[in-house]
Amino acid sequence: MTPYELRFEIFKQAYNMLNDQFSVGYDTAVRWNEVEKKEVPMDYPEFPTLENVLKQAEIINDFVSSK
């Protein structure tokens, strides 16, 4: 695996992690707001931005690169 492929794999992992977090938060908000009909509505999460993905990728890379 080349360094470019490795970086892209880390980027994909970061995106998948944040996308999974978004999906859980969104599903929770839907259930809270539409199914449970609670008095205080829950805010819907924001979809991860490229900046968020790059920060997460850096965190993963730092962890993988540490000894």
Order of alpha helices (4+ residues) and beta strands (2+ residues): alpha-alpha
